[in-house]
Amino acid sequence: MSAAKKAAAPAEKVALYEKLVATNPKIERKGAANPYTSLNGHMTSYLTPAGSLVMRLGPADRERFLAEAATTLHEAYGIVQKEFVDVPDDWFEATDRITPWFAASLDWVASLRPKPTKRG
């Protein structure tokens, strides 16, 4: 079977994610089943199978976002991902509201030392 693998997240959430990713020409959506963005080998954002947006933010932006969005750090498989925040749905659905935070995520990750890729 040669059909492309469909994203696990609901189609409307995938469309919102693609709209957000399109706001920044420096990045592209990756991952068929599990949509994500990465830069220099570091993940910057991803969409959970339930359709929730998760973003990586630097320390100052992360604290500010947690307070302003009244949200928490993201937890996956029982582990708190210390640099990743859960984006509330109402923020995710307001592209103009979340776009500056998405840009801040990319700026933070761009400042990190690039990770060597495993692909040849």
N, C-alpha and C positions, 0 to 999 in steps of 0.2 A: 504494500500500500504506500503510495507516494504522496499522499495528501499532507499538507503542512500541519504541524501540531497546533491545536487551538489553545489559546490562553485559558488557564483555569479560572481566572477572575471573570465576573460578569461583563458582557460586551460593552455596556454603557460606561463602566469604570475603565475599561481598557481604552475606550475612545477619549475619555477625560484625561487619562494619563498621556496618550499620544498628543493631545492638544497642549498639555503642559510641556512635554518634551520639545514640541515644535517651537516653543517660545525662545529656545536657545540654540542657535546654529552650531555651537561647539560640541553638542552631544547628540547621540542618537539612541533610540530605544533598541534594546537587545533582548534576547530571550523570547522564545515562542510561547512556551507554556507558562513561564514565570517572568513577566516583563520587568526589566530593570534598566538602569543607566549606570555607567561606570566611566571613570576617567583615570588614566595612568595606572590601571590595574586595581583601582579602589572603587568599590560600589558607592554610588551617590544616592540612589533612590531605588525603590522597587514597589511592586504591587503585590499584595498578598493574594492567595487564592480566593479569599472572601471579597477582594476588591478594595481593601484599605491601602492608602498611600503611606509609605514609610520613607523618611528622608534622613540623611546624615548631615549633621550640622556641627560647626566648630563650637567650642565651649561657651563663648559669650552669646552667640546667636541661639545656641541650644537652650540656655537658661531663659533667655528672653522669649523664645517661642513657647517653651513649656508653660511660662506664666501667662502670656497673651492668649494662647490657644486653649488654656486650661486642659492640657493633655499630659501624657506620660511618655517615658522612654519606652521603646518597643521591646516586647518580650517575645522570643521565639524559642520553642522547644524547651521552655522552662528557664531560659537564660535571658537576662536583661542585656540588650544590646546598647551599651553605654553611650554611643555616639548617634544612635538612631532614635527619631521621635515618631510617634503615631500622629498622623495628620487627621484632625477631625473631618468628617465627611462634608460639613458645611464649608470648611476652608478649602478642601480639595475641589469641591464643585464650583467655587468662585475663583476661576483661573487668575483673574487680576489680583486677587488677594494673596494667592499662594506663589505666584510667579517670582516676587522678590526673594522669598525664602528659598525657592528652587535655585535661583541664581546664587544666593549665599552658600547653599550646599555645594554647588560647583566650584565656587571660589575657595571654599575651605579645602575641598579635596584636591584642587589644583595646587594648593600650597604644601601638600604632603609629598614625601619622597616617592617617586614612581616605583611601583612593584614590577619586578621582572615578570614577563608573561611566560606561560608554560607552552603556548602554541608556537609552532615553528613556522 
